[in-house]
């Protein structure tokens, strides 16, 4: 029959035994309906699941059905195989060559496409690198200041804030590496002047304040400070330890929806508020006096003062009462506090806060701080707290009008008032106090004229000295600034900045009164000697850089100073001799008017010698430079003479 033969041929063709023919039933679904009809009969289904039993008829029927199915399947499958076999027999060579050629063509097309993609990608990368280099070269290396014509055009149109910001960044970058990034034939002063104009236009400062800030800080830090002034400082609270503890207060406020944390490690009573669902200044705890809304920088003067129990304290500028109530809490309502406020309008807030916070040891008074020594008496207080009125240049984030309202005259007026107040404060302190004798001076300003200059003035006018503030953070005060040269102990003062310490700009200094005598001639002379020595050392270092004959120059200067000292001593001796001679002559002339042959010893008022003003620093530096030039010339001539002698 045709069925078995085809089955054998297929088996030989595929290399499989013919017994596997039965496995072709399931993967090939040629007649699904016939299979369903076949398995719909009960006997047929039972026959499939029976292995050993069954009648001979059923087996015969099963064999016949299997043969029919295999013949049908073999017919279709074998026809396909034969057709493909005939095609293979007839065209083996052609098919192989066509396949090879097609595969080669496909390979060449793929290679060509991939190479084109790689070339395009490489070209794009090269273009990107080239563009990046051009941008870097244009922005970094070839930044140029605007010309006068461009500046005039800018003034005639609205300010371009993005252009100003970009130019500020570029100028700061150039100034930070001036030697390598500077523009030819452009000085540092040109860059700084342009930076001042741009900062004033972008942030809204007047020329005086911008110039003062530029003198105080390097360019990078200046930008950080100005940016910090544009952001508000965090809200901080001070726990009133007369009524509660910080832990209990924090728990109550957290339950009211206030998100807060401890202020910092340096404060045991401070809390910082991030956000709140209720007004922080109107909670029942605030009304009950459990805390005070107070900036973090206002904690510092009281911490530096460190008041003790049963002391006599004077707060010379007390309103609105944050520092006064803090002092009362540290004293545990013992002793006595004089809370003075010059402006009568601020007395109400001061007294209200004192009552709310439960302070009972404070007397409120309304006097000019400069007149307090006459009212309270001199040498009567143990400690003085002077939070002096100032220009407010450290709290620009709270009062933006400072940007444009403050001038050099305002700073000088504030400085003059502060000097008068600090002298009054020193006069009120008792130097013989067992536990005190301290004055704390603080301002919310960052100007040198209101801070270091005032302290230096007090050191020269009164017998006081600077002591450490007791604050383990903050930057030390200036010892030298521009043309000023202050007392060397001013590094014990502390400065605080918003961009460094995240609090308002502040200055704190602590003074110790050494004696109750107002005459500070000795201290003034010592400070002047130190100042002269420092200026001599600084000028010597600046003028002697790069000199090979430094030792010989110092010897020449020492000789010159020795000659000057000898000359001054001779002048003093001559003046004393002349004075003695004139005194004797006067006594001899008045001999006729004596009683009982004795000359009347009338007290002669000594002539007040005028203090000799030292020559200006420019003249001193010029004289020294001429001396050095002469020494160098002598040395050069000596070396030339030696060389000529050797030849």
Secondary structure, DSSP 8 states (H G I E B T S, - for coil): -HHHHHHHHHHHHHT--GGGGGGHHHH--S-HHHHHHHHHSHHHHHHHH-SS---HHHHHHHHHHHHHHHHHHHHHHHHHHHHHHHHHHHSHHHHHHHHHHHHHHHHHHHHHHHHHHHHHHHHHHHHHHHHHHHHHIIIIIT-----HHHHHHHHHS---HHHHHHHHHHHHHHHHTHHHH--TT--HHHHHHHHHHHHHHHH---HHHHHHHHHHS-HHHHHHHHHHHTS---EEEEE-TTT--HHHHHHHHHHTTEEEEE--TT-SSEEEEEEESS-GGGSHHHHTTSEEE--THHHHHHHHH---TT-EEEESS-TT-HHHHHHHHHHTT-SEEEEE-S-GGGHHHHHHHHHHTT--SEEEE---GGGHHHHH-TT-BSEEEEE-----TT-TTT-TTHHHH--HHHHHHHHHHHHHHHHHHHHHB-TT-SS--EEEEEES---GGGTHHHHHHHHHHSSEEEE--S-S-SEE--SEETTEE--GGGGGSEEE-HHHHSS--EEEEEEEE--S-S--HHHHHHHHHHHHHHHHHHHHHHHTTT-S-HHHHHHHHHHHHHHHHHHHHHHHHHHHHHHHHHHHHHHHHGGGG-BTTB------------------HHHHHHHHHHHHHHHHHHHHHHHHHHHHHH-
